[in-house]
Amino acid sequence: MTDPTAEKKTLRTTAKTARAAAFAEHGQAASVRLAQQGVALLAGMAGATIAGFSAINDEIDPKPLMVLLAGLGHRLALPAMQGKGKPLVFREWTPGDEMAPAVWGIAEPLASRAAVAPDVLLVPLLAFDPHGFRLGYGGGFYDRSLAELRAQKPVTAVGVAYDEQRLDAVPHLDYDQPLDWVLTPSGHLKCLKD
């Protein structure tokens, strides 16, 4: 019997390499195409509060999408860390807001910004599969956050990725929270539920 935790650890190395190659090939143009696809996906969710993330390193950047969503009247949020082993808190964010530096070089909204419970969560990842399982960095922040939010209300989780980050299957455990959609520069994929 295989160990999903060990499989994930091994897969992270190859997934990081694949993502870096996609970033090198497509650059910021991929984020612009992603924004166009994202507006099409989220068009039917008028009034939804949407939480994005501050891209780091070679992650595809959701900021162009967030700027378009702000122009369409969506309330926006970004995550802030509360500590190891804890879910993220999502704070209101508007393009141009002053940000606070946080761990791993991630910019977060200031602590004075109101906490919100998003309806849609844009999720960073290293790899994804058609069933909505994602490979993250291993800290479990998004799994804990999605579990907490989904216990309160319906929440749509949208993975944000380069097309090259798709795998046939991502190893997963019972506590891994599946995505509902994956958004890439070429389109969006509704995740298959088992």
C-alpha positions in Angstrom: 0.0 0.0 0.0 1.4 3.4 -0.9 1.7 6.3 1.5 0.0 9.4 0.1 2.1 11.7 2.4 5.3 10.3 1.0 4.0 10.4 -2.6 3.0 14.1 -2.1 6.5 14.9 -0.8 8.2 13.3 -3.8 5.7 14.8 -6.3 6.3 18.4 -4.9 9.8 18.4 -6.4 8.7 17.5 -9.9 5.6 19.8 -9.7 7.7 22.8 -8.7 10.0 22.1 -11.7 7.0 21.9 -14.0 5.5 25.1 -12.7 8.8 27.0 -13.0 9.0 25.8 -16.6 5.5 27.0 -17.3 6.3 30.4 -15.7 9.5 30.7 -17.8 7.6 29.9 -21.0 4.4 32.0 -20.5 5.4 34.8 -18.0 2.8 37.5 -17.1 0.9 36.9 -20.3 -0.5 33.8 -18.7 -2.0 35.8 -15.9 -3.7 38.1 -18.3 -5.3 35.2 -20.2 -6.2 33.6 -16.8 -8.0 36.9 -15.9 -10.1 36.7 -19.1 -11.1 33.1 -18.4 -11.8 33.9 -14.8 -14.2 36.6 -15.5 -16.1 34.2 -17.8 -16.2 31.6 -15.1 -17.3 33.9 -12.3 -19.7 36.0 -14.4 -22.8 34.3 -12.9 -21.7 34.9 -9.3 -22.8 38.6 -9.0 -22.3 40.0 -5.6 -20.0 37.2 -4.4 -17.1 37.9 -2.1 -14.0 36.5 -3.8 -10.7 35.8 -2.0 -7.6 35.6 -4.1 -3.9 35.3 -3.0 -0.7 37.2 -3.4 1.4 35.2 -5.8 5.0 34.4 -4.9 7.9 33.0 -6.9 6.6 31.4 -10.1 2.9 31.0 -9.1 0.5 32.2 -11.7 -0.7 35.7 -10.6 -4.4 36.2 -9.9 -4.0 39.9 -9.5 -5.1 40.9 -13.0 -8.3 38.8 -12.4 -8.9 40.4 -9.0 -8.6 43.9 -10.6 -11.2 43.0 -13.2 -13.5 41.5 -10.5 -13.1 44.7 -8.5 -14.3 46.7 -11.5 -17.3 44.4 -11.8 -18.3 45.3 -8.2 -17.1 42.2 -6.3 -16.0 42.5 -2.7 -12.5 41.1 -2.6 -10.3 39.6 0.1 -6.8 38.2 0.6 -5.6 35.6 3.1 -3.5 36.3 6.2 -1.7 33.8 8.3 -2.9 33.2 11.9 -0.1 30.7 12.7 1.1 27.2 12.1 -1.7 24.6 12.1 -4.4 27.3 11.9 -6.8 28.2 9.1 -6.2 31.4 7.2 -8.2 34.5 7.9 -9.5 36.4 4.9 -9.3 40.2 5.1 -11.0 42.8 2.8 -8.7 44.0 0.0 -9.0 46.6 -2.7 -6.4 47.0 -5.5 -3.9 49.5 -4.4 -4.3 48.9 -0.7 -1.2 49.1 1.6 0.0 45.6 2.4 1.9 44.1 5.3 4.9 41.8 4.7 4.5 38.4 6.1 6.2 35.0 6.2 7.7 33.6 3.0 7.6 37.0 1.4 3.8 37.0 1.0 2.0 40.3 1.2 -1.1 40.4 3.4 -3.8 43.0 4.0 -3.3 45.1 7.1 -4.7 43.7 10.3 -7.0 46.7 10.5 -9.0 45.4 7.4 -12.2 43.6 8.2 -12.2 39.8 8.2 -14.7 38.3 5.8 -16.0 34.8 4.9 -15.6 34.5 1.1 -18.1 32.8 -1.2 -15.3 32.0 -3.7 -11.8 31.1 -2.9 -9.0 31.2 -5.5 -6.4 28.7 -4.4 -2.7 28.4 -5.3 -1.3 25.0 -6.1 1.6 23.0 -7.4 -0.5 20.4 -9.3 -4.1 19.4 -9.8 -6.1 16.6 -11.2 -9.5 16.3 -12.9 -11.2 15.2 -9.6 -10.3 18.5 -7.9 -7.4 17.2 -5.7 -4.5 19.6 -5.5 -1.0 19.4 -4.4 -0.1 22.3 -2.1 3.1 23.2 -0.2 2.3 20.8 2.7 1.2 23.2 5.4 -2.5 22.4 5.1 -3.5 26.1 5.4 -6.0 25.9 2.5 -7.4 22.5 3.5 -8.1 23.8 7.1 -9.5 27.1 5.7 -11.9 25.4 3.3 -13.1 22.9 5.9 -13.8 25.8 8.3 -15.6 27.9 5.6 -17.6 24.9 4.2 -18.8 24.2 7.7 -20.4 27.7 7.7 -21.8 28.0 4.2 -21.4 26.9 0.6 -18.0 27.9 -0.7 -16.7 27.5 -4.3 -13.0 26.6 -4.4 -11.2 27.4 -7.6 -7.7 26.3 -8.2 -5.5 28.7 -10.1 -2.8 27.2 -12.3 -0.9 26.9 -15.5 -2.3 24.2 -17.9 1.0 22.4 -17.5 0.3 21.7 -13.8 -2.4 19.2 -14.5 -1.8 15.5 -13.6 -3.9 12.5 -14.1 -4.1 11.9 -10.3 -2.9 13.7 -7.2 -2.4 11.6 -4.0 -4.8 12.7 -1.3 -5.9 12.0 2.2 -9.4 12.1 3.9 -8.8 15.7 5.2 -7.8 17.1 1.7 -10.5 19.5 0.5 -11.2 19.1 -3.2 -11.6 22.0 -5.6 -14.8 22.6 -7.4 -13.1 24.2 -10.5 -9.7 24.7 -11.8 -8.9 27.9 -13.8 -6.1 28.0 -16.3 -5.1 30.4 -19.1 -6.8 28.2 -21.6 -10.1 27.8 -19.8 -11.8 26.4 -16.7 -12.4 22.8 -15.7 -15.3 21.6 -13.6 -13.9 19.0 -11.3 -15.3 15.5 -11.4 -16.8 14.3 -8.2 -16.4 10.6 -7.4 
